[in-house]
Amino acid sequence: MTIQDPPKPARRILVVEDEPFIAMGLEQLLPRLGYEVVSVASHLRDALTKAEAGGFDLAVLDVNLSGELSYRVADLLLSKGIPFVFCTAYADVAFGRYAHAPVLHKPFDRKMLARAIEDALARASSSRVA
C-alpha cells in the first residue's frame, strides 16, 4: 500500500467581468482548468466589496466595467498581496504600476487563460520568496 499526498485544494478565483457571456464562459472554463470560481462581480462597487472580503487566491479583472476602470480593485488586491490577471478587449491600455500583472486580451482561449493565471500565481509566489 502506498501513501499518496492528499490532492491540493483548487485555487479560488474571483471573476470581475461586466459582460455576462464572458463571465459565464469563465465560470465554465475555470473549473475545467482546476480552479474554483468563488464569486462573480459585474460592477465596480460589487467588485470592491468582494475584493475587500477576500476568500480567494486570484482575481480575473476586466479593465472596463461598464465605463468604470477596475484599477481601484487592482490597488486593493495589491495591498492584500492577492495576484490578478487583467482581461481586456482594448489593445492600447497603459498599465503603468500594474505592469507586473499578466494581461489577457479578449478574445482568449483556454490555453491563454491558463497561461495568464499560472504566470500571475508564479509571480506572486516568487515575490513572496524574494
Chimera marker file (.cmm) of the C-alpha trace (Angstrom):
<marker_set name="trace">
<marker id="1" x="0.000" y="0.000" z="0.000" r="1" g="1" b="0" radius="0.5"/>
<marker id="2" x="1.393" y="3.392" z="-0.944" r="1" g="1" b="0" radius="0.5"/>
<marker id="3" x="0.696" y="6.627" z="0.793" r="1" g="1" b="0" radius="0.5"/>
<marker id="4" x="-0.231" y="9.439" z="-1.533" r="1" g="1" b="0" radius="0.5"/>
<marker id="5" x="-0.221" y="13.125" z="-0.844" r="1" g="1" b="0" radius="0.5"/>
<marker id="6" x="-3.725" y="14.490" z="-0.452" r="1" g="1" b="0" radius="0.5"/>
<marker id="7" x="-4.916" y="16.367" z="-3.521" r="1" g="1" b="0" radius="0.5"/>
<marker id="8" x="-4.224" y="20.089" z="-3.478" r="1" g="1" b="0" radius="0.5"/>
<marker id="9" x="-7.341" y="22.178" z="-2.996" r="1" g="1" b="0" radius="0.5"/>
<marker id="10" x="-8.398" y="24.101" z="-6.080" r="1" g="1" b="0" radius="0.5"/>
<marker id="11" x="-7.232" y="27.695" z="-6.240" r="1" g="1" b="0" radius="0.5"/>
<marker id="12" x="-10.179" y="30.010" z="-5.635" r="1" g="1" b="0" radius="0.5"/>
<marker id="13" x="-10.836" y="32.767" z="-8.167" r="1" g="1" b="0" radius="0.5"/>
<marker id="14" x="-12.850" y="35.985" z="-8.133" r="1" g="1" b="0" radius="0.5"/>
<marker id="15" x="-14.135" y="36.905" z="-11.602" r="1" g="1" b="0" radius="0.5"/>
<marker id="16" x="-14.751" y="40.609" z="-12.241" r="1" g="1" b="0" radius="0.5"/>
<marker id="17" x="-16.454" y="40.911" z="-15.624" r="1" g="1" b="0" radius="0.5"/>
<marker id="18" x="-19.387" y="43.028" z="-16.795" r="1" g="1" b="0" radius="0.5"/>
<marker id="19" x="-20.152" y="41.092" z="-19.977" r="1" g="1" b="0" radius="0.5"/>
<marker id="20" x="-22.492" y="38.232" z="-18.959" r="1" g="1" b="0" radius="0.5"/>
<marker id="21" x="-21.444" y="35.948" z="-21.824" r="1" g="1" b="0" radius="0.5"/>
<marker id="22" x="-17.743" y="36.249" z="-20.911" r="1" g="1" b="0" radius="0.5"/>
<marker id="23" x="-18.442" y="35.858" z="-17.185" r="1" g="1" b="0" radius="0.5"/>
<marker id="24" x="-20.445" y="32.679" z="-17.851" r="1" g="1" b="0" radius="0.5"/>
<marker id="25" x="-17.666" y="31.394" z="-20.087" r="1" g="1" b="0" radius="0.5"/>
<marker id="26" x="-15.127" y="31.947" z="-17.323" r="1" g="1" b="0" radius="0.5"/>
<marker id="27" x="-17.400" y="30.233" z="-14.805" r="1" g="1" b="0" radius="0.5"/>
<marker id="28" x="-17.461" y="27.172" z="-17.054" r="1" g="1" b="0" radius="0.5"/>
<marker id="29" x="-13.832" y="27.241" z="-18.189" r="1" g="1" b="0" radius="0.5"/>
<marker id="30" x="-12.035" y="27.870" z="-14.891" r="1" g="1" b="0" radius="0.5"/>
<marker id="31" x="-13.234" y="24.641" z="-13.187" r="1" g="1" b="0" radius="0.5"/>
<marker id="32" x="-12.055" y="22.684" z="-16.239" r="1" g="1" b="0" radius="0.5"/>
<marker id="33" x="-8.605" y="24.171" z="-15.597" r="1" g="1" b="0" radius="0.5"/>
<marker id="34" x="-8.723" y="23.075" z="-11.963" r="1" g="1" b="0" radius="0.5"/>
<marker id="35" x="-9.848" y="26.356" z="-10.388" r="1" g="1" b="0" radius="0.5"/>
<marker id="36" x="-12.905" y="27.184" z="-8.314" r="1" g="1" b="0" radius="0.5"/>
<marker id="37" x="-14.901" y="30.321" z="-9.096" r="1" g="1" b="0" radius="0.5"/>
<marker id="38" x="-15.914" y="31.695" z="-5.699" r="1" g="1" b="0" radius="0.5"/>
<marker id="39" x="-17.753" y="34.769" z="-6.910" r="1" g="1" b="0" radius="0.5"/>
<marker id="40" x="-18.509" y="36.951" z="-9.921" r="1" g="1" b="0" radius="0.5"/>
<marker id="41" x="-18.800" y="40.738" z="-9.787" r="1" g="1" b="0" radius="0.5"/>
<marker id="42" x="-20.094" y="42.752" z="-12.722" r="1" g="1" b="0" radius="0.5"/>
<marker id="43" x="-19.900" y="46.276" z="-11.269" r="1" g="1" b="0" radius="0.5"/>
<marker id="44" x="-17.072" y="48.194" z="-9.645" r="1" g="1" b="0" radius="0.5"/>
<marker id="45" x="-18.824" y="48.623" z="-6.279" r="1" g="1" b="0" radius="0.5"/>
<marker id="46" x="-19.576" y="44.891" z="-6.056" r="1" g="1" b="0" radius="0.5"/>
<marker id="47" x="-16.009" y="44.030" z="-7.122" r="1" g="1" b="0" radius="0.5"/>
<marker id="48" x="-14.556" y="46.279" z="-4.401" r="1" g="1" b="0" radius="0.5"/>
<marker id="49" x="-16.808" y="44.700" z="-1.768" r="1" g="1" b="0" radius="0.5"/>
<marker id="50" x="-15.868" y="41.178" z="-2.815" r="1" g="1" b="0" radius="0.5"/>
<marker id="51" x="-12.177" y="42.023" z="-3.090" r="1" g="1" b="0" radius="0.5"/>
<marker id="52" x="-12.239" y="43.501" z="0.418" r="1" g="1" b="0" radius="0.5"/>
<marker id="53" x="-13.966" y="40.398" z="1.800" r="1" g="1" b="0" radius="0.5"/>
<marker id="54" x="-11.274" y="38.121" z="0.352" r="1" g="1" b="0" radius="0.5"/>
<marker id="55" x="-11.602" y="34.363" z="0.398" r="1" g="1" b="0" radius="0.5"/>
<marker id="56" x="-9.924" y="33.837" z="-2.968" r="1" g="1" b="0" radius="0.5"/>
<marker id="57" x="-6.405" y="33.260" z="-4.284" r="1" g="1" b="0" radius="0.5"/>
<marker id="58" x="-6.502" y="35.232" z="-7.527" r="1" g="1" b="0" radius="0.5"/>
<marker id="59" x="-8.790" y="37.560" z="-9.463" r="1" g="1" b="0" radius="0.5"/>
<marker id="60" x="-9.506" y="37.931" z="-13.161" r="1" g="1" b="0" radius="0.5"/>
<marker id="61" x="-10.271" y="41.627" z="-13.685" r="1" g="1" b="0" radius="0.5"/>
<marker id="62" x="-11.981" y="43.087" z="-16.712" r="1" g="1" b="0" radius="0.5"/>
<marker id="63" x="-10.355" y="46.503" z="-17.106" r="1" g="1" b="0" radius="0.5"/>
<marker id="64" x="-13.515" y="48.357" z="-18.136" r="1" g="1" b="0" radius="0.5"/>
<marker id="65" x="-16.634" y="47.652" z="-16.092" r="1" g="1" b="0" radius="0.5"/>
<marker id="66" x="-19.459" y="49.483" z="-17.831" r="1" g="1" b="0" radius="0.5"/>
<marker id="67" x="-17.322" y="52.601" z="-18.192" r="1" g="1" b="0" radius="0.5"/>
<marker id="68" x="-15.573" y="52.363" z="-14.805" r="1" g="1" b="0" radius="0.5"/>
<marker id="69" x="-11.975" y="51.155" z="-14.699" r="1" g="1" b="0" radius="0.5"/>
<marker id="70" x="-11.115" y="48.327" z="-12.312" r="1" g="1" b="0" radius="0.5"/>
<marker id="71" x="-7.814" y="49.862" z="-11.151" r="1" g="1" b="0" radius="0.5"/>
<marker id="72" x="-9.224" y="50.522" z="-7.660" r="1" g="1" b="0" radius="0.5"/>
<marker id="73" x="-9.848" y="46.798" z="-7.344" r="1" g="1" b="0" radius="0.5"/>
<marker id="74" x="-6.295" y="46.121" z="-8.553" r="1" g="1" b="0" radius="0.5"/>
<marker id="75" x="-4.943" y="48.544" z="-5.914" r="1" g="1" b="0" radius="0.5"/>
<marker id="76" x="-6.924" y="46.781" z="-3.187" r="1" g="1" b="0" radius="0.5"/>
<marker id="77" x="-5.654" y="43.388" z="-4.342" r="1" g="1" b="0" radius="0.5"/>
<marker id="78" x="-2.074" y="44.685" z="-4.406" r="1" g="1" b="0" radius="0.5"/>
<marker id="79" x="-2.427" y="45.917" z="-0.833" r="1" g="1" b="0" radius="0.5"/>
<marker id="80" x="-3.636" y="42.443" z="0.206" r="1" g="1" b="0" radius="0.5"/>
<marker id="81" x="-0.961" y="40.584" z="-1.761" r="1" g="1" b="0" radius="0.5"/>
<marker id="82" x="-3.523" y="38.851" z="-3.980" r="1" g="1" b="0" radius="0.5"/>
<marker id="83" x="-2.424" y="38.280" z="-7.585" r="1" g="1" b="0" radius="0.5"/>
<marker id="84" x="-4.640" y="39.182" z="-10.510" r="1" g="1" b="0" radius="0.5"/>
<marker id="85" x="-4.893" y="38.976" z="-14.269" r="1" g="1" b="0" radius="0.5"/>
<marker id="86" x="-6.237" y="41.874" z="-16.294" r="1" g="1" b="0" radius="0.5"/>
<marker id="87" x="-8.672" y="40.951" z="-19.045" r="1" g="1" b="0" radius="0.5"/>
<marker id="88" x="-9.366" y="43.487" z="-21.784" r="1" g="1" b="0" radius="0.5"/>
<marker id="89" x="-10.553" y="43.952" z="-25.341" r="1" g="1" b="0" radius="0.5"/>
<marker id="90" x="-8.524" y="47.162" z="-25.664" r="1" g="1" b="0" radius="0.5"/>
<marker id="91" x="-5.043" y="46.966" z="-27.166" r="1" g="1" b="0" radius="0.5"/>
<marker id="92" x="-3.919" y="50.416" z="-26.054" r="1" g="1" b="0" radius="0.5"/>
<marker id="93" x="-4.433" y="50.176" z="-22.285" r="1" g="1" b="0" radius="0.5"/>
<marker id="94" x="-1.473" y="51.540" z="-20.319" r="1" g="1" b="0" radius="0.5"/>
<marker id="95" x="-0.914" y="49.530" z="-17.158" r="1" g="1" b="0" radius="0.5"/>
<marker id="96" x="1.839" y="51.608" z="-15.521" r="1" g="1" b="0" radius="0.5"/>
<marker id="97" x="2.257" y="50.401" z="-11.951" r="1" g="1" b="0" radius="0.5"/>
<marker id="98" x="0.428" y="47.195" z="-12.844" r="1" g="1" b="0" radius="0.5"/>
<marker id="99" x="2.986" y="46.205" z="-15.491" r="1" g="1" b="0" radius="0.5"/>
<marker id="100" x="3.770" y="43.059" z="-13.465" r="1" g="1" b="0" radius="0.5"/>
<marker id="101" x="0.238" y="41.730" z="-13.927" r="1" g="1" b="0" radius="0.5"/>
<marker id="102" x="-0.441" y="39.407" z="-16.844" r="1" g="1" b="0" radius="0.5"/>
<marker id="103" x="-2.849" y="40.784" z="-19.445" r="1" g="1" b="0" radius="0.5"/>
<marker id="104" x="-5.323" y="38.516" z="-21.160" r="1" g="1" b="0" radius="0.5"/>
<marker id="105" x="-6.569" y="40.047" z="-24.409" r="1" g="1" b="0" radius="0.5"/>
<marker id="106" x="-10.115" y="39.292" z="-25.500" r="1" g="1" b="0" radius="0.5"/>
<marker id="107" x="-10.969" y="37.115" z="-27.265" r="1" g="1" b="0" radius="0.5"/>
<marker id="108" x="-8.910" y="34.483" z="-25.479" r="1" g="1" b="0" radius="0.5"/>
<marker id="109" x="-8.849" y="30.729" z="-25.406" r="1" g="1" b="0" radius="0.5"/>
<marker id="110" x="-8.356" y="28.121" z="-22.705" r="1" g="1" b="0" radius="0.5"/>
<marker id="111" x="-4.567" y="27.949" z="-23.124" r="1" g="1" b="0" radius="0.5"/>
<marker id="112" x="-4.185" y="31.729" z="-22.957" r="1" g="1" b="0" radius="0.5"/>
<marker id="113" x="-6.291" y="31.870" z="-19.779" r="1" g="1" b="0" radius="0.5"/>
<marker id="114" x="-4.355" y="29.035" z="-18.147" r="1" g="1" b="0" radius="0.5"/>
<marker id="115" x="-1.010" y="30.647" z="-19.038" r="1" g="1" b="0" radius="0.5"/>
<marker id="116" x="-2.037" y="34.054" z="-17.656" r="1" g="1" b="0" radius="0.5"/>
<marker id="117" x="-3.246" y="32.561" z="-14.364" r="1" g="1" b="0" radius="0.5"/>
<marker id="118" x="-0.151" y="30.391" z="-13.975" r="1" g="1" b="0" radius="0.5"/>
<marker id="119" x="2.024" y="33.431" z="-14.687" r="1" g="1" b="0" radius="0.5"/>
<marker id="120" x="0.219" y="35.561" z="-12.082" r="1" g="1" b="0" radius="0.5"/>
<marker id="121" x="0.475" y="32.821" z="-9.458" r="1" g="1" b="0" radius="0.5"/>
<marker id="122" x="4.158" y="32.186" z="-10.219" r="1" g="1" b="0" radius="0.5"/>
<marker id="123" x="4.977" y="35.903" z="-9.997" r="1" g="1" b="0" radius="0.5"/>
<marker id="124" x="3.146" y="36.175" z="-6.694" r="1" g="1" b="0" radius="0.5"/>
<marker id="125" x="4.929" y="33.123" z="-5.350" r="1" g="1" b="0" radius="0.5"/>
<marker id="126" x="8.373" y="34.372" z="-6.391" r="1" g="1" b="0" radius="0.5"/>
<marker id="127" x="7.754" y="37.836" z="-4.919" r="1" g="1" b="0" radius="0.5"/>
<marker id="128" x="6.859" y="36.247" z="-1.562" r="1" g="1" b="0" radius="0.5"/>
<marker id="129" x="10.093" y="34.249" z="-1.595" r="1" g="1" b="0" radius="0.5"/>
<marker id="130" x="12.285" y="37.208" z="-2.542" r="1" g="1" b="0" radius="0.5"/>
<link id1="1" id2="2" r="1" g="1" b="0" radius="0.2"/>
<link id1="2" id2="3" r="1" g="1" b="0" radius="0.2"/>
<link id1="3" id2="4" r="1" g="1" b="0" radius="0.2"/>
<link id1="4" id2="5" r="1" g="1" b="0" radius="0.2"/>
<link id1="5" id2="6" r="1" g="1" b="0" radius="0.2"/>
<link id1="6" id2="7" r="1" g="1" b="0" radius="0.2"/>
<link id1="7" id2="8" r="1" g="1" b="0" radius="0.2"/>
<link id1="8" id2="9" r="1" g="1" b="0" radius="0.2"/>
<link id1="9" id2="10" r="1" g="1" b="0" radius="0.2"/>
<link id1="10" id2="11" r="1" g="1" b="0" radius="0.2"/>
<link id1="11" id2="12" r="1" g="1" b="0" radius="0.2"/>
<link id1="12" id2="13" r="1" g="1" b="0" radius="0.2"/>
<link id1="13" id2="14" r="1" g="1" b="0" radius="0.2"/>
<link id1="14" id2="15" r="1" g="1" b="0" radius="0.2"/>
<link id1="15" id2="16" r="1" g="1" b="0" radius="0.2"/>
<link id1="16" id2="17" r="1" g="1" b="0" radius="0.2"/>
<link id1="17" id2="18" r="1" g="1" b="0" radius="0.2"/>
<link id1="18" id2="19" r="1" g="1" b="0" radius="0.2"/>
<link id1="19" id2="20" r="1" g="1" b="0" radius="0.2"/>
<link id1="20" id2="21" r="1" g="1" b="0" radius="0.2"/>
<link id1="21" id2="22" r="1" g="1" b="0" radius="0.2"/>
<link id1="22" id2="23" r="1" g="1" b="0" radius="0.2"/>
<link id1="23" id2="24" r="1" g="1" b="0" radius="0.2"/>
<link id1="24" id2="25" r="1" g="1" b="0" radius="0.2"/>
<link id1="25" id2="26" r="1" g="1" b="0" radius="0.2"/>
<link id1="26" id2="27" r="1" g="1" b="0" radius="0.2"/>
<link id1="27" id2="28" r="1" g="1" b="0" radius="0.2"/>
<link id1="28" id2="29" r="1" g="1" b="0" radius="0.2"/>
<link id1="29" id2="30" r="1" g="1" b="0" radius="0.2"/>
<link id1="30" id2="31" r="1" g="1" b="0" radius="0.2"/>
<link id1="31" id2="32" r="1" g="1" b="0" radius="0.2"/>
<link id1="32" id2="33" r="1" g="1" b="0" radius="0.2"/>
<link id1="33" id2="34" r="1" g="1" b="0" radius="0.2"/>
<link id1="34" id2="35" r="1" g="1" b="0" radius="0.2"/>
<link id1="35" id2="36" r="1" g="1" b="0" radius="0.2"/>
<link id1="36" id2="37" r="1" g="1" b="0" radius="0.2"/>
<link id1="37" id2="38" r="1" g="1" b="0" radius="0.2"/>
<link id1="38" id2="39" r="1" g="1" b="0" radius="0.2"/>
<link id1="39" id2="40" r="1" g="1" b="0" radius="0.2"/>
<link id1="40" id2="41" r="1" g="1" b="0" radius="0.2"/>
<link id1="41" id2="42" r="1" g="1" b="0" radius="0.2"/>
<link id1="42" id2="43" r="1" g="1" b="0" radius="0.2"/>
<link id1="43" id2="44" r="1" g="1" b="0" radius="0.2"/>
<link id1="44" id2="45" r="1" g="1" b="0" radius="0.2"/>
<link id1="45" id2="46" r="1" g="1" b="0" radius="0.2"/>
<link id1="46" id2="47" r="1" g="1" b="0" radius="0.2"/>
<link id1="47" id2="48" r="1" g="1" b="0" radius="0.2"/>
<link id1="48" id2="49" r="1" g="1" b="0" radius="0.2"/>
<link id1="49" id2="50" r="1" g="1" b="0" radius="0.2"/>
<link id1="50" id2="51" r="1" g="1" b="0" radius="0.2"/>
<link id1="51" id2="52" r="1" g="1" b="0" radius="0.2"/>
<link id1="52" id2="53" r="1" g="1" b="0" radius="0.2"/>
<link id1="53" id2="54" r="1" g="1" b="0" radius="0.2"/>
<link id1="54" id2="55" r="1" g="1" b="0" radius="0.2"/>
<link id1="55" id2="56" r="1" g="1" b="0" radius="0.2"/>
<link id1="56" id2="57" r="1" g="1" b="0" radius="0.2"/>
<link id1="57" id2="58" r="1" g="1" b="0" radius="0.2"/>
<link id1="58" id2="59" r="1" g="1" b="0" radius="0.2"/>
<link id1="59" id2="60" r="1" g="1" b="0" radius="0.2"/>
<link id1="60" id2="61" r="1" g="1" b="0" radius="0.2"/>
<link id1="61" id2="62" r="1" g="1" b="0" radius="0.2"/>
<link id1="62" id2="63" r="1" g="1" b="0" radius="0.2"/>
<link id1="63" id2="64" r="1" g="1" b="0" radius="0.2"/>
<link id1="64" id2="65" r="1" g="1" b="0" radius="0.2"/>
<link id1="65" id2="66" r="1" g="1" b="0" radius="0.2"/>
<link id1="66" id2="67" r="1" g="1" b="0" radius="0.2"/>
<link id1="67" id2="68" r="1" g="1" b="0" radius="0.2"/>
<link id1="68" id2="69" r="1" g="1" b="0" radius="0.2"/>
<link id1="69" id2="70" r="1" g="1" b="0" radius="0.2"/>
<link id1="70" id2="71" r="1" g="1" b="0" radius="0.2"/>
<link id1="71" id2="72" r="1" g="1" b="0" radius="0.2"/>
<link id1="72" id2="73" r="1" g="1" b="0" radius="0.2"/>
<link id1="73" id2="74" r="1" g="1" b="0" radius="0.2"/>
<link id1="74" id2="75" r="1" g="1" b="0" radius="0.2"/>
<link id1="75" id2="76" r="1" g="1" b="0" radius="0.2"/>
<link id1="76" id2="77" r="1" g="1" b="0" radius="0.2"/>
<link id1="77" id2="78" r="1" g="1" b="0" radius="0.2"/>
<link id1="78" id2="79" r="1" g="1" b="0" radius="0.2"/>
<link id1="79" id2="80" r="1" g="1" b="0" radius="0.2"/>
<link id1="80" id2="81" r="1" g="1" b="0" radius="0.2"/>
<link id1="81" id2="82" r="1" g="1" b="0" radius="0.2"/>
<link id1="82" id2="83" r="1" g="1" b="0" radius="0.2"/>
<link id1="83" id2="84" r="1" g="1" b="0" radius="0.2"/>
<link id1="84" id2="85" r="1" g="1" b="0" radius="0.2"/>
<link id1="85" id2="86" r="1" g="1" b="0" radius="0.2"/>
<link id1="86" id2="87" r="1" g="1" b="0" radius="0.2"/>
<link id1="87" id2="88" r="1" g="1" b="0" radius="0.2"/>
<link id1="88" id2="89" r="1" g="1" b="0" radius="0.2"/>
<link id1="89" id2="90" r="1" g="1" b="0" radius="0.2"/>
<link id1="90" id2="91" r="1" g="1" b="0" radius="0.2"/>
<link id1="91" id2="92" r="1" g="1" b="0" radius="0.2"/>
<link id1="92" id2="93" r="1" g="1" b="0" radius="0.2"/>
<link id1="93" id2="94" r="1" g="1" b="0" radius="0.2"/>
<link id1="94" id2="95" r="1" g="1" b="0" radius="0.2"/>
<link id1="95" id2="96" r="1" g="1" b="0" radius="0.2"/>
<link id1="96" id2="97" r="1" g="1" b="0" radius="0.2"/>
<link id1="97" id2="98" r="1" g="1" b="0" radius="0.2"/>
<link id1="98" id2="99" r="1" g="1" b="0" radius="0.2"/>
<link id1="99" id2="100" r="1" g="1" b="0" radius="0.2"/>
<link id1="100" id2="101" r="1" g="1" b="0" radius="0.2"/>
<link id1="101" id2="102" r="1" g="1" b="0" radius="0.2"/>
<link id1="102" id2="103" r="1" g="1" b="0" radius="0.2"/>
<link id1="103" id2="104" r="1" g="1" b="0" radius="0.2"/>
<link id1="104" id2="105" r="1" g="1" b="0" radius="0.2"/>
<link id1="105" id2="106" r="1" g="1" b="0" radius="0.2"/>
<link id1="106" id2="107" r="1" g="1" b="0" radius="0.2"/>
<link id1="107" id2="108" r="1" g="1" b="0" radius="0.2"/>
<link id1="108" id2="109" r="1" g="1" b="0" radius="0.2"/>
<link id1="109" id2="110" r="1" g="1" b="0" radius="0.2"/>
<link id1="110" id2="111" r="1" g="1" b="0" radius="0.2"/>
<link id1="111" id2="112" r="1" g="1" b="0" radius="0.2"/>
<link id1="112" id2="113" r="1" g="1" b="0" radius="0.2"/>
<link id1="113" id2="114" r="1" g="1" b="0" radius="0.2"/>
<link id1="114" id2="115" r="1" g="1" b="0" radius="0.2"/>
<link id1="115" id2="116" r="1" g="1" b="0" radius="0.2"/>
<link id1="116" id2="117" r="1" g="1" b="0" radius="0.2"/>
<link id1="117" id2="118" r="1" g="1" b="0" radius="0.2"/>
<link id1="118" id2="119" r="1" g="1" b="0" radius="0.2"/>
<link id1="119" id2="120" r="1" g="1" b="0" radius="0.2"/>
<link id1="120" id2="121" r="1" g="1" b="0" radius="0.2"/>
<link id1="121" id2="122" r="1" g="1" b="0" radius="0.2"/>
<link id1="122" id2="123" r="1" g="1" b="0" radius="0.2"/>
<link id1="123" id2="124" r="1" g="1" b="0" radius="0.2"/>
<link id1="124" id2="125" r="1" g="1" b="0" radius="0.2"/>
<link id1="125" id2="126" r="1" g="1" b="0" radius="0.2"/>
<link id1="126" id2="127" r="1" g="1" b="0" radius="0.2"/>
<link id1="127" id2="128" r="1" g="1" b="0" radius="0.2"/>
<link id1="128" id2="129" r="1" g="1" b="0" radius="0.2"/>
<link id1="129" id2="130" r="1" g="1" b="0" radius="0.2"/>
</marker_set>
